[in-house]
């Protein structure tokens, strides 16, 4: 087996070893979704890098955590865009700001990235303004350029739900299928994997690209709709169009704690349905960690992120989606050493 093959999700088996997925790059150390963040994630040992994908007004696939721009760019400092400030309902909640679907790609290119959580990650603000907004194609090319004969870097692209512009939903499924074909990444063994909370969008892409299309992961939220997905029948249904699920770390840990003797927890059940399991999102700051892994009282202080990753690996997860890939790599090495 070639080294690059070992990282591929297989439709009927578990991964040979857990993968480390750089969540928006390595945002513990660089502003998310920037070239510096993605490159550092690779340098720190990530097997995959994970951009979030939204759409510009003219149909270009760009990478941002959400379509609202004020937290992660300097859009508020651009007086020429003051008239774009508006309020929209996003994920059922009213959100006020500037939105990618109201900007052309050329306009988005004039914006600069800033740290999205400056209170927790003040050191990252030193990089504010140094980097622009990337496209999905640029992230894929970055991963390919950093790949070697012995180490393939892949992209796990998270597709956000299609936004609505002037009453019409942007055709995200069609745009993604077209872009993957253009990039030559529309095959199961290609350099791009797709994930989304939107099951209908994943099904649409599977129909557009066929069973031989890119591998997919069904993201699972912690709201009650995710409960149905994590039943044995729900997992079997997901396996008809995806090769993996991606639940939160909280859901995985709660399932393991609640499992009765002799019964499997969520990870075991997913593996029984021939699904790999990626877990989101591991972060090192105390505010994101359970009490027993925190170190000190400062919310921005660093806790035991390696221990957090090791606990999840001990449950048999196949991938860790993390803001600090170096911690996940250290945990994977330590867990593997214990098994020798």
N, C-alpha and C positions, 0 to 999 in steps of 0.2 A: 504494500500500500504506500503510495506517495505521501509525502508530508502534507501537501496541499489537500489531499483527499480527506485527511483525518478530521478536518474542520467542517465538512459538509453535513448538513442535516439530512438524514436518510429517512425515507418515507416509512420504513417498517422496523427500524432499530433505533436504539439510543445512540447518542454521540459517543465516540471512543473515549473522549475526555471532555470535561467541562470547558466551555469557552468563556473568555473575558470580553465584554462588550463595552466599549467606551461610550457612555451616554452623552450624546452631543459633543463627543470628544473626551477631554479631560477637564471638565469645568471646575473641578476642585482647585485647579491651578491656572487656568486661562479662561477668558470669557467664552461661553458656550458657542458652538457652531462657527467658530473662526478657524482659519487655516492653522493657527498656532495650537488651538485646542485639539484638533484632529491629529495633527502631526505628533504632538506630545503623547496622546493616547497610544499611538502606534509605538513610539519610543519606549513607553512604559510597559509594553507587552500585550496590548489589546489585540485580540484576534479579529474583531469586527469593530467598526465605528458606526455610531447610530445617529443619523440626522433626522430631525422632524421635517416634514415636507408640507408646504402650503403653496398657494398659487397666486401669482400676480394678476393684475387686471387683464393683461394681454396674454395670459395662459402660460407663463414661464414658471417652472417648478423651482421654488427657492426654499432654503432651509432656515426655519425659525421655529421656536418652541410652540408658538401659536401665531395666529394671523395678526394679533395686536402687537404693535411695534414699540410702544413707549418704554417698556421695561428693558429691552435688549438692544435698542439703538438710540441714536441722538436725534430722532425725528423731531422732538419738541424744540430743538434748537434751530430748526429750519423754518424761517418765517414764510417761505414760499409755499409751505404745506399746511399753514395754519387753518385754511378753509377745509381741510380733510378731517379735522378733528370732529368726531361724531360718537354716537352711542349705538350699540348693537347688542342683540341677545346672542351670547356665545355659551354653548353647553347649558342652556336653560337659564343663564344669569345675565343681567344687564351689564355690559362692559363698555367703558368709555375710553377712547384713545384714537389711534391711527391704525388702519388695517391694510394688510398687504393687498387685498383684493381691490382696494381703491387706488393703487399705485401701479404704474407701468413698471416693467423691469428696469428700464433706463432710469426712472426716478428712484427706484429702490437702490440702484447702484451708487447714488449720491450719498446714501446714509452710511454711518459708521457704527460698528458694534460697540456696546458697552457691557460691563458686568451686570447681570440681572439681579444678583443678590449682594449688593455692596456691603450691607451691614454684617453679613456672615462671612464674606470673602473680600475684605478690604484690599488685600494685596493684589487681587486681580484688576482693580481699578487702574493700576499702572499701565495696563494695556488698552484702556479705553481710547477709542478713536483710531487705533492702528490698523483695524481690519474692516473689510466691507462684508456685504451679504453675499453668500455663495449660492450657486445653483446645485441641484441634485447632481447634474452632470459633472460639475467641478469636483464634488466630493468623491464621486466614483473614480474620476481620473486620478485624484490624489491617492486613493487607496491602491489603484493599479500601479501607479508610479512607485509606491513604497513596498509593493510586493516583490518577492524574490522567488527563485526556483524552490527554495525550502520553506517559504513562509508566504502564504497567500493572505492578504488583508481583504476582507469582504465588507460590504456595506449593508447594515440592517436599517432600511429606510422606514420610518414610521409615517404613515399617511394620516393626516388629520381629516376629519369629516369634511366633505365638500362645503365650501362657504356659498352663501347666496348673494348674488349681485343683481340689483334691480329686479328682484323677484325670480331670478333664474339661478339654479345651482350650477356652479362651475363644473365642467365635465372632468372631474379629477381622474376617474378611472380611465377614460379615453386618453387623457394627457399622459398619464403614467405609462400606460401600455405603449403608446407611441414613443415616449422617451426611452423606455427600456429596449425597444427594438432598435432605436437609433444608436444606443450605446452597445448593442450586442450583448445585453444583459437580461435577455428575456427567456433564459433557459434555467432548468433546475440546477445545473452545475455552474451557473454564471456568477458574477461577482456581486450581485445584489440579491438580498432577501427582503421581503416586504412584511411589515406588521401594521396592524391597525386595530382600534377598538371597534370599528365599523365592520361588522360581519358582512353586511350587504356589499360593501366596497370590495372586500376580499373575494367574495363570490363572483362579483362582476369581473374582477381581474382574472380569476381562474377561468371564467368563460371566455374572456378575450384572448388569453394567452395559452389556454389549453392545459392539460394535465402535465405536460412537459415544461410548463412555464416556471417562473421563479418560485422558490420555496417560500412559504408563508407562515407567519405566527399570528395567532389570534390573541390580541391583548385582552385582558380580563380586568374589568374595573372592580372596585370594592363595593359599589352600590348593588342593590338586590338583583339587578339584571344579570350580574356576574354569577350569582348563585346557581341559576339554571344552567349556565355554561359549564359549571364545574361538577355537575352530576355525571354519573357514568353514561347516561344517554346523551347528555350535552357534549361530553368529550368525544363520544363516538361520532356525533354530528359534525363537530369541528374537524375530525380526521378525514371527512369527505372532501375538504377543500384546503386544509392546512396541514403542516407537518409539526407544528409546535404550538404551545400555549405560552402566554406571558402574563402570569398573575403577579400581584404585588408581593413583596416579602412578607407583609403582614398577613395576607391570606394564606400563604404557604406555611408560615409558622403557626398560625391559629389552627390550621387543619391538622398539623402534626401534633399539636398539644391536645386536640380534641379526639384524636384517633383512639379507638378502643383496641385493647390487646387482640392481636390476630387479624385486625382490619387495616387496610392500607390508607395512608393519607393521600392528599391531592397529588403529590408527585408520583407515588406508586400507581394511582388510578390513571393518571395521564400516560404513564409508561405502558400500562396494560392496554390502553387505546392506541398504542404505537405513536404517541406524541412526545416530543422532547419538551422540556420545561425551561424557559428563561424567566428570571425573576427581576423585577424592578422595584425601586431604584435604590441602590446602595449608596449612602453618603456618609462621610466620616465625621461630620460635625455632631456635637452632642444633641442638638435640637432634633436631629433625625433618628437618633438611636434610642433603643429601650434603656431603662434606668440602669440595668446591670452592666451595660457596656459603655456608659458615660464616664468621662474622666474629668472631675472638677464640676463647677457650677456654671461656667460661662457657656451660653448657647452656642457660641461660635468656636468653642474649644473642641479639640479633636479627641474623640473617644476611641474605643477598640474596634476599628473598622475591619481589621484582619479577623478578629474573633467573630464578628458579624458574618463575614463572608464564609468563614470556616463552618459555622453552624448550618448555613444553608447548603453548603457543599455536602455536609454530613447527611443531609436529607436526600441527597441524590439528584439535585438539580443539574441541568445540563448547561446552563449559562447564567452569568451574573451581569446584569446591566448596571453599571457603576459610574459614579462621577470621578472616582480615583482608581484607575485600572491597576496601579502599582499595588494597592492593598489587596485586590482580588487575586493578582498573580502570586503574591506572597502566601495568601491563604491556600491557593490551589497547590503550590509547591509543598507546603507543610502537610496538607491532607494526603497528598500522594506519597510523601515520605513515610507517613504512618501506616500506609497500606503495604509497603514493601516488606 
